[in-house]
């Protein structure tokens, strides 16, 4: 007769659940850090005009860079066939080509590494029973989004291989925004696994927090359009633009809506306005938080949110006035992700804390 197995006590169930949540949360934070690095490397790839240096997409073999002079010559010859080389970089030396090649290779390699860093631990957490049922579809959705992001990246590159000398600003903005959406979703899941002692906030704050997150994502999309059109390299005066409060020539293209995506002056002007709107939203949130009786932690977070948006706006202004030096441009791009991270964490925290699942089941 088989001996009965001892049942796990209530305390042990709670401790195990807390430990598993801590492990999953730490893993997701690592993924967020890697995506942050990916965004910065992608920004550097754009700023150095390196994105079209690798003209093929090889998901597996592409992880291996050229290892001989013959292989380097082959890659260089492929690059010589595209319009960017023929119209802009004609006469480029092999050593100059290697510089832009390594930037693009690093960007793609980091993408592959993030895929492995997500997939392998996910399988381990899953098969060892460390994932709660509610987490599984969310993590699978993250995995699918990551794979789709790889496709979007190649879709972006193909736009500059035949007729254009650079990638489409539409596809660049989509690629950047999707990366930030994946970052935000991973962070949202991770913050949902943290245990909060802060009570839920008032209705007004629960409305403002998601609006700010959406505004940040829109601003990131607009920043992608600015980068895709090199719009930051012109009209570098501030607070005026082209030495006017409202510059002329905002609607030179027809139909009018096309100016918001293809007219560099209009795109930069709208990006500036977006920054002012985001700053105003953060200020409104702080005022609303201070006026209602709510937890002090919410007030502190609202103040930090306003401070981060203000710093990000200041970095953007300096980047513009200095005509987009690489260091300031990367600081501005990284700052956007930091603002997004805090906005998402602040939104998630507004809903208050959780009780351990097993503790709830035991008490009920």
C-alpha positions as CSV (number, residue, x, y, z in Angstrom):
1,X,0.0,0.0,0.0
2,X,1.5,3.3,-1.1
3,X,2.2,5.9,1.6
4,X,0.2,9.1,1.3
5,X,2.2,12.1,0.3
6,X,2.3,15.0,2.8
7,X,0.3,18.0,1.6
8,X,1.9,21.4,1.3
9,X,0.8,23.8,4.0
10,X,-0.8,27.2,3.3
11,X,2.4,29.0,4.2
12,X,4.5,26.9,1.9
13,X,2.1,27.5,-1.0
14,X,2.4,31.2,-0.5
15,X,6.2,31.2,-0.2
16,X,6.5,29.1,-3.3
17,X,4.2,31.4,-5.3
18,X,6.1,34.5,-4.1
19,X,9.4,32.9,-5.1
20,X,8.2,31.9,-8.6
21,X,6.7,35.4,-9.1
22,X,10.0,37.0,-8.1
23,X,12.0,34.8,-10.6
24,X,9.6,35.6,-13.4
25,X,9.6,39.3,-12.6
26,X,13.4,39.4,-12.5
27,X,13.6,37.6,-15.9
28,X,11.1,40.1,-17.5
29,X,13.2,43.0,-16.1
30,X,16.2,41.5,-17.8
31,X,14.2,41.3,-21.1
32,X,13.2,45.0,-20.7
33,X,16.8,46.0,-20.1
34,X,17.8,44.1,-23.3
35,X,15.1,45.8,-25.3
36,X,16.3,49.1,-24.0
37,X,19.8,48.3,-25.2
38,X,18.3,47.2,-28.5
39,X,16.5,50.5,-29.0
40,X,19.8,52.4,-28.4
41,X,21.8,50.2,-30.8
42,X,19.0,50.7,-33.3
43,X,19.2,54.4,-32.9
44,X,23.0,54.3,-33.4
45,X,22.4,52.2,-36.5
46,X,20.1,54.8,-37.9
47,X,22.4,57.7,-37.0
48,X,25.4,56.1,-38.6
49,X,23.4,55.2,-41.7
50,X,24.2,51.5,-41.2
51,X,20.8,49.9,-41.6
52,X,21.2,48.9,-45.2
53,X,24.7,47.5,-45.0
54,X,23.4,43.9,-44.7
55,X,21.2,43.2,-47.7
56,X,20.0,39.7,-46.9
57,X,17.9,38.2,-44.0
58,X,19.3,34.9,-42.8
59,X,17.7,34.1,-39.4
60,X,20.3,31.4,-38.5
61,X,23.4,31.8,-40.7
62,X,23.2,35.6,-40.4
63,X,24.3,35.4,-36.8
64,X,27.8,34.5,-38.1
65,X,29.7,37.6,-39.4
66,X,32.2,37.5,-42.2
67,X,35.2,35.5,-41.1
68,X,37.6,35.9,-44.0
69,X,38.7,38.4,-46.6
70,X,36.7,36.6,-49.2
71,X,33.5,36.7,-47.2
72,X,34.0,40.5,-46.5
73,X,34.4,41.1,-50.2
74,X,31.2,39.2,-50.9
75,X,29.2,41.3,-48.4
76,X,30.7,44.5,-49.7
77,X,29.8,43.5,-53.3
78,X,26.2,42.9,-52.3
79,X,26.1,46.4,-50.7
80,X,27.5,48.0,-53.9
81,X,24.4,46.8,-55.8
82,X,21.9,48.9,-53.8
83,X,21.0,52.6,-54.4
84,X,22.5,53.8,-51.1
85,X,26.0,52.9,-52.2
86,X,25.6,53.9,-55.9
87,X,24.0,57.3,-55.1
88,X,25.5,58.3,-51.7
89,X,28.5,56.1,-50.7
90,X,30.1,55.4,-54.1
91,X,33.8,55.0,-53.6
92,X,33.5,53.8,-49.9
93,X,36.4,51.7,-48.8
94,X,36.1,48.2,-47.3
95,X,37.2,49.5,-43.9
96,X,34.5,52.1,-44.0
97,X,32.0,49.5,-45.0
98,X,33.0,47.3,-42.1
99,X,32.1,50.1,-39.6
100,X,28.5,50.3,-40.8
101,X,28.3,46.6,-41.2
102,X,29.2,45.9,-37.6
103,X,26.5,48.4,-36.4
104,X,23.8,46.6,-38.3
105,X,25.2,43.1,-37.4
106,X,25.2,44.1,-33.7
107,X,21.6,45.2,-34.0
108,X,20.4,42.0,-35.6
109,X,22.6,39.8,-33.2
110,X,21.1,41.6,-30.2
111,X,17.6,40.8,-31.6
112,X,18.5,37.1,-31.9
113,X,19.9,37.1,-28.4
114,X,16.8,38.7,-27.0
115,X,14.7,35.9,-28.7
116,X,16.8,33.2,-27.0
117,X,16.8,35.1,-23.7
118,X,13.1,35.1,-23.8
119,X,12.3,31.7,-25.3
120,X,14.6,29.4,-23.3
121,X,13.6,30.7,-19.8
122,X,10.0,30.7,-20.9
123,X,10.2,26.9,-21.7
124,X,11.9,26.3,-18.4
125,X,9.4,28.2,-16.3
126,X,6.6,26.5,-18.2
127,X,7.8,22.9,-17.9
128,X,8.8,23.3,-14.2
129,X,5.3,24.6,-13.3
130,X,6.5,28.0,-12.2
131,X,4.0,29.9,-14.3
132,X,0.5,30.8,-13.2
133,X,-2.2,29.9,-15.7
134,X,-3.1,33.6,-16.3
135,X,0.5,34.4,-17.3
136,X,0.9,31.8,-20.0
137,X,-1.2,33.5,-22.8
138,X,0.4,36.8,-22.0
139,X,3.9,35.5,-22.2
140,X,3.1,33.6,-25.5
141,X,1.7,36.9,-26.8
142,X,5.0,38.6,-26.0
143,X,6.9,35.8,-27.8
144,X,4.7,36.2,-30.9
145,X,5.2,40.0,-30.8
146,X,8.9,39.5,-30.6
147,X,8.9,37.3,-33.7
148,X,6.7,39.7,-35.5
149,X,9.2,42.5,-34.6
150,X,11.9,40.6,-36.4
151,X,9.7,40.4,-39.5
152,X,8.9,44.2,-39.3
153,X,12.7,44.9,-39.1
154,X,13.4,43.1,-42.3
155,X,10.3,44.6,-43.9
156,X,11.8,48.0,-43.0
157,X,15.2,47.2,-44.5
158,X,13.6,46.0,-47.8
159,X,12.1,49.4,-48.3
160,X,15.6,50.8,-48.9
161,X,17.2,48.1,-51.1
162,X,15.6,48.8,-54.5
163,X,14.5,52.3,-55.3
164,X,15.2,54.4,-52.1
165,X,18.6,55.3,-50.6
166,X,17.2,54.9,-47.1
167,X,14.4,53.0,-45.3
168,X,10.8,54.2,-45.3
169,X,10.1,56.6,-42.4
170,X,6.7,54.8,-42.0
171,X,8.3,51.4,-41.5
172,X,11.0,52.9,-39.3
173,X,8.4,54.5,-37.0
174,X,6.4,51.3,-36.9
175,X,9.6,49.3,-36.0
176,X,10.5,51.6,-33.2
177,X,7.0,51.9,-31.8
178,X,6.5,48.1,-31.8
179,X,9.8,47.7,-29.9
180,X,8.5,50.1,-27.3
181,X,5.1,48.4,-27.2
182,X,6.8,45.1,-26.5
183,X,8.9,46.8,-23.8
184,X,5.8,48.3,-22.2
185,X,3.9,45.0,-22.2
186,X,6.8,43.1,-20.7
187,X,7.1,45.7,-18.0
188,X,3.4,45.7,-17.4
189,X,3.4,42.0,-16.8
190,X,6.4,42.3,-14.5
191,X,4.9,45.1,-12.4
192,X,1.8,43.0,-12.1
193,X,3.8,40.4,-10.3
194,X,5.0,42.8,-7.7
195,X,3.3,43.2,-4.4
196,X,2.0,46.7,-3.7
197,X,1.0,48.1,-0.4
198,X,-0.4,51.3,-2.1
199,X,-4.2,51.5,-2.3
200,X,-5.9,52.1,-5.6
201,X,-6.0,55.7,-6.8
202,X,-9.0,57.9,-7.6
203,X,-10.9,57.6,-10.9
204,X,-9.3,60.8,-12.3
205,X,-5.8,59.4,-11.9
206,X,-6.8,56.0,-13.3
207,X,-8.0,57.9,-16.4
208,X,-4.9,60.1,-16.8
209,X,-2.3,57.4,-16.4
210,X,-3.2,55.4,-19.5
211,X,-3.7,58.7,-21.5
212,X,-0.1,59.6,-20.7
213,X,1.2,56.2,-21.7
214,X,-0.6,56.5,-25.1
215,X,0.7,60.0,-25.5
216,X,4.3,58.8,-24.9
217,X,3.9,56.0,-27.5
218,X,2.5,58.5,-30.0
219,X,5.4,60.8,-29.4
220,X,7.8,57.9,-29.9
221,X,6.1,57.1,-33.2
222,X,6.5,60.8,-34.2
223,X,10.1,60.6,-33.2
224,X,10.5,57.7,-35.6
225,X,9.1,59.7,-38.4
226,X,11.5,62.6,-37.5
227,X,14.4,60.2,-37.6
228,X,13.3,58.5,-40.9
229,X,13.0,61.9,-42.6
230,X,16.2,63.3,-41.0
231,X,13.9,66.2,-40.0
232,X,15.9,67.0,-36.9
233,X,18.8,68.2,-39.1
234,X,16.8,71.2,-40.3
235,X,15.0,74.0,-38.5
236,X,17.3,73.9,-35.4
237,X,16.1,77.1,-33.7
238,X,14.0,77.0,-30.5
239,X,11.5,78.1,-29.1
240,X,10.7,79.3,-32.6
241,X,10.9,77.0,-35.7
242,X,12.3,78.4,-38.9
243,X,12.3,81.7,-36.9
244,X,8.5,81.7,-36.5
245,X,6.1,80.5,-33.8
246,X,4.0,78.8,-36.5
247,X,6.3,78.3,-39.5
248,X,5.2,78.6,-43.1
249,X,5.2,75.7,-45.5
250,X,3.5,73.2,-43.2
251,X,1.0,72.1,-45.9
252,X,3.0,72.1,-49.1
253,X,2.2,68.6,-50.1
254,X,-1.2,67.5,-51.4
255,X,-3.3,65.9,-50.1
256,X,-2.9,67.8,-46.9
257,X,-2.7,64.7,-44.6
258,X,0.5,63.6,-46.4
259,X,2.4,66.5,-44.8
260,X,2.0,64.8,-41.4
261,X,4.1,61.9,-42.6
262,X,6.3,63.1,-45.5
263,X,6.9,66.8,-45.0
264,X,10.0,67.1,-42.7
265,X,9.0,70.6,-41.5
266,X,5.5,69.4,-40.5
267,X,6.7,66.2,-38.9
268,X,9.1,68.1,-36.7
269,X,6.5,70.7,-35.9
270,X,4.0,68.1,-34.8
271,X,6.7,66.3,-32.8
272,X,7.4,69.5,-30.9
273,X,3.7,70.1,-30.3
274,X,3.4,66.5,-29.0
275,X,6.2,67.2,-26.5
276,X,4.3,70.2,-25.2
277,X,1.1,68.2,-24.9
278,X,2.8,65.5,-23.0
279,X,4.4,68.0,-20.6
280,X,0.9,69.5,-20.1
281,X,-0.6,66.1,-19.4
282,X,2.1,65.3,-16.8
283,X,1.4,68.7,-15.1
284,X,-2.3,68.1,-15.1
285,X,-1.8,64.7,-13.5
286,X,0.4,66.2,-10.8
287,X,-2.1,68.9,-10.0
288,X,-5.0,66.4,-9.9
289,X,-3.0,64.1,-7.7
290,X,-2.2,66.9,-5.2
291,X,-5.9,68.1,-5.1
292,X,-7.5,64.7,-4.2
293,X,-7.0,62.7,-1.0
294,X,-4.9,59.8,-2.3
295,X,-1.9,57.9,-1.2
296,X,1.3,59.9,-0.9
297,X,3.1,57.4,-3.2
298,X,0.9,58.4,-6.1
299,X,1.7,62.0,-5.5
300,X,5.5,61.2,-5.5
301,X,5.1,59.2,-8.7
302,X,3.2,62.0,-10.4
303,X,5.9,64.5,-9.5
304,X,8.6,62.2,-10.8
305,X,6.6,61.7,-14.0
306,X,6.5,65.5,-14.6
307,X,10.3,65.7,-13.8
308,X,11.1,63.0,-16.3
309,X,9.0,64.5,-19.1
310,X,10.6,67.9,-18.4
311,X,14.1,66.5,-18.6
312,X,13.3,64.5,-21.7
313,X,11.9,67.7,-23.3
314,X,15.1,69.6,-22.4
315,X,17.3,66.8,-23.9
316,X,15.2,67.0,-27.1
317,X,15.7,70.8,-27.3
318,X,19.5,70.5,-26.8
319,X,19.6,67.7,-29.4
320,X,17.8,69.8,-31.9
321,X,19.8,73.0,-31.3
322,X,23.1,71.1,-31.6
323,X,21.9,69.6,-34.9
324,X,21.5,66.0,-33.6
325,X,24.9,64.9,-32.4
326,X,25.0,61.1,-31.8
327,X,25.5,61.3,-28.1
328,X,22.6,63.6,-27.5
329,X,20.3,61.9,-30.0
330,X,20.9,58.5,-28.2
331,X,20.3,60.2,-24.9
332,X,17.0,61.5,-26.2
333,X,15.9,58.1,-27.6
334,X,16.9,56.3,-24.4
335,X,15.1,59.0,-22.4
336,X,11.9,58.3,-24.3
337,X,12.0,54.7,-23.2
338,X,12.7,55.7,-19.6
339,X,9.7,58.0,-19.7
340,X,7.6,55.2,-21.1
341,X,8.8,52.8,-18.5
342,X,7.9,55.0,-15.6
343,X,4.6,55.9,-17.2
344,X,3.7,52.2,-17.5
345,X,4.9,51.4,-14.0
346,X,2.9,54.3,-12.6
347,X,-0.2,53.2,-14.5
348,X,0.1,49.7,-13.2
349,X,0.7,50.8,-9.6
350,X,-2.4,52.9,-9.6
351,X,-4.5,49.7,-9.5
352,X,-3.1,48.7,-6.1
353,X,-1.6,45.5,-4.9
354,X,-2.5,41.8,-5.0
355,X,-2.9,39.1,-2.4
356,X,-1.1,35.8,-3.0
357,X,-3.3,33.5,-5.1
358,X,-3.0,30.5,-2.9
359,X,-3.6,32.6,0.2
360,X,-6.9,33.7,-1.3
361,X,-7.9,30.1,-2.2
362,X,-7.1,28.9,1.3
363,X,-9.0,31.7,3.0
364,X,-12.1,31.3,0.8
